[in-house]
Amino acid sequence: MRDVVILGSTGSIGTQALDLVRAAPDRFRVVGLTAGGGNRALFEQQVAEFAPAYSGLGEDASVEAAASDCDVVLNGITGAVGLRPTLAALDAGNTLALANKESLVMGGPLVLERARPGQIVPVDSEHSAIAQCLRVSTGTTTFAGETNDLPDVRRLVLTASGGPFRGRTREELAGVTPEQAMNHPTWDMGPVITINSATLVNKGLEVIEAHLLFGIPIDRIEVVVHPTSVVHSMVEYVDGSTIVQASPPTMMIPIALGLTWPDRVADAAPPVDWTRRETWEFLPLDDEAFPAVALAREVGAAGGTAPAVYNAANEVCVEAFRQGRVGFTGIVDAIADVVHRHDVRSDGALDVDGVLAADAWAREEAARVLETTLL
């Protein structure tokens, strides 16, 4: 029996995690629930059903819950607000099942230096897939928090569905609406992550996350478009072989692995039906139409406060897009403008206050860019 704290319990990751708990009550006990407060009615239902020892709304509640006595903290919060809970879970010595990629991306070395080997377990399906491939080929079960010695790995290959606008040119993307951007072809996610997937900012964040989690140089991390999202990611080796992880496009498997790593939960999700005809298609990423990944590579290589600025500017621009204050292609254009105006503070001089200051600066600068150049 594992005692579990779920941060962001009313979001997509949180609700699916609770479905897993319901399906495997002999494996998990919910001892903490927190949420942002946007769906108070659902949160109250969850608290009534699971009767956790601790429950609360807001960032401070998530920080307190993350530091509580438990076996694993699932950080399913969306956005930069997840940084403080991530640090609190690590400082408390709790295993951190990390779905909040933003906290690792913006915190970078600050997060990694607080993590002991194996303390961070990735929940993003792409990074969970890579972890599974590496375990099969190398026996490695610990990642962030130590320097990985993976001499046989040539590169990591992250798959991307391509979102709802796969195949469109930049000109064809200019007039798309928030409603169209929310119509993801393979995944059911919250609004911010869904729009991030449409712009491919989410994939850019995942490239940086993979670099940090697995210690692979950012120029050896590739992105390939795979429309059906059955292959979640791949590891290519120096002898020319590639190991892939395949499963239906569901988060239940990576969530289950996040809570039990390296063990598995039986029947977490139905497998691929190998008796049916299946075609896997892989396409190159169109960097001209979707420049977010190339920008993320630039940001990840710069390090320091640059990833925090990339993430914060994106959060502001996505909200502006949802409100009709900027066009779809203007999201990444504005992020690039903000990133290139930023005076990067290097890794060696980085601290929590510096990261949060960069985050705040980027939000203000993004708002200014949106007001002055893109309306």
Salt bridges, closest charged atoms under 4 A:
ASP3 OD1 - ARG29 NH2 2.76
ASP19 OD1 - ARG22 NH1 2.75
GLU49 OE2 - ARG22 NE 2.78
GLU59 OE2 - ARG84 NH1 3.06
ASP60 OD1 - ARG84 NH1 3.26
ASP91 OD2 - ARG114 NH1 2.62
ASP124 OD2 - LYS101 NZ 3.42
ASP124 OD2 - HIS127 ND1 3.82
GLU126 OE2 - LYS203 NZ 2.77
GLU206 OE1 - LYS203 NZ 2.66
GLU209 OE1 - HIS127 ND1 3.44
GLU222 OE1 - ARG297 NH2 3.98
GLU236 OE2 - ARG154 NH1 3.78
GLU236 OE1 - ARG155 NE 2.88
GLU298 OE2 - HIS340 NE2 2.84
GLU315 OE1 - ARG363 NH2 2.86
GLU319 OE1 - ARG322 NH1 3.69
ASP333 OD2 - ARG170 NH2 2.63
ASP337 OD1 - ARG341 NE 2.73
ASP351 OD2 - ARG345 NH2 3.62
ASP359 OD1 - ARG363 NE 2.70
GLU365 OE2 - ARG341 NH1 2.98
GLU365 OE1 - ARG368 NH2 2.43
